[in-house]
């Protein structure tokens, strides 16, 4: 029974990455903690950029981090909230926490503000809504025993609402699958070529000497977008690209004892989070593939399996296109064979929608009833990606109270003088390498 090669070619392009990633995900093993580690939690300073500088969620975050016994925690908020941050720090009755501030909400500048005060070899950045297990730091430090490793990320799970309403459970389900999918992609790419799409800023470890580098700090606080704007969001994407472009290994520790819990919006503003993440992916992946280009050589599989999907992966039109192609290509077949093949294709497409999320359904079997919701949302997400592509100059959060008060600082038009200074800095960096 002859078939048109176009259907086979498209199916191979679309599903090769899934099959290979499943194999790679199953083969990945975390870096073990050495018997006599050279790095311990006492070599770690944790930096927490925070808008509010206080509150129950931040309190719980700091308590969980203190349980891992780092050398110090530096909380960086804004000037307007510094007093309340200091009051909270004082109420915790520990000398391990300090509070600093910057004039405006700007995560990159909050992170850089803490760097001169760091006295340890390793810096961990953490969001103000995460929960750490006590075992986290030894597992994060294990890959840094390799001197070529510059950064380490962790797997993440959603901290679900207690006694949720159906609406909260609906949005929690979508948020949990987002994190599950991200864990899967990072683990698979790590096993294939050592690549990670992004070392998520929810919790990530870096060698402090990398962050102290003057060229890094200048580039980090003066990244340009489209040659016209200074970009002050997408901090974790920038640092990931910096490590790749400077020949540093990045690692992803996929292990239960290196699992960070976090919160996502459990109402309709989750869609605004998705839109913000999609814009960030567009900006960073375009920069990685077409401006810097290092990933094509250093991380070819990650480029194909993750970065290129920003341009090519739109579930609903491609699902319809694949079904149409295979129906047309099977026209010469007898009716029974044609419908059997079509049914098998639909079954395969259905399996492909949840197979890499199987871990979540094993942990929460009742969520399998919401599987149709995840499929429909996957189709809808294509519209979010298209809208994000058309609004890349928008940097608003839209999902956190007070977070957009100073949104104008996240993308600022740069002057010609600033552009010339940046060129001189880059030239000086190249000269010294």
Buried (B, 14 or more C-beta within 10 A) or exposed (E): EEBEEEBEEBBEEBBEBBEBBBEBBEEBEBBEBEEEBEBBBEBBBBBBBBBBBBBEBBBBBBEBBBBBEBBBBBBBBBEBBBBBBBEBBEEBEEEBBBBBBBEBBBBBBBBBBBBEEBEBBBBBBBBBBBBBBEBBBBBBBBBBBEEEBBBBBBBBBBBBEEEBEEEBBBBBBBBBBBBBBBBBBBBBBBBBBBBBBBBBBBBBBBBBEBBEBEBBBBBBBBBBBEEEBBBBBBBBBBBBBBBBBBEBBBBBBBBEBBBBBBBBBBEEBBBBBBBBBBBBBBBBBBBBBEEBEBBBEBBEBBBBBBBBBBEEBBBBEBBEBBBEBBBEBBEEBEEEEBEEBBEEBEEEBEEBBBBBBEEBBEEBEEBEEBBEBBBEBBBEBBEBBEEBBEBBEBBBBBBBEEBBEBBEBBBEEBEEEBBEBBEEBEEEBEEEE
